[in-house]
Amino acid sequence: MKNLTILSVLSVFVIAAGFTFQPKPWPVPDKAAKAVNPQKNDAASVSAGKTLWGKHCASCHGKTGLGDGSKAAQLKTQPEDLSKASFHTQSDGAIFFKISEGREDMPSFKKKLPDTEDIWNLVNYMRTLKK
């Protein structure tokens, strides 16, 4: 009976922790956050970004950016839901920085996508991922 009680308490704790988990802040240097996207946010840029998304991002972040990609369950941290307003309040420069630099499960893309135009196109595409 004692083991059942401990297991019950532990289960409640794990469930509660899951509901209260807040993503760790991801600070972006001011200079990077203020960077202006040189890519015009037009159909060509969004289309190029969408192609890159399918190749490099969808496996973790999901087809529509909800964090439900086929590899998401294998990660230590849940990919952010990129359709949320909290994502869209970030500057283009901040998003560019995070894609370029990466952290933890999120890889750096500055070597995979050495042409910065590609990363800016991804930023423009990610702006379309809204609820």
Buried (B, 14 or more C-beta within 10 A) or exposed (E): EEEEEEEEEEEEEEEEEEEEEEEEEBEBEEEBBEBEBEBEBEEEBBEBBBBBBEEBBBBBBBBBBBBBBEEBEEBEBBBBBBBBEEBBEBBBBBBBBBBBBBEEBBBEBEEBBEEBEBBBBBBBBBBBBEE
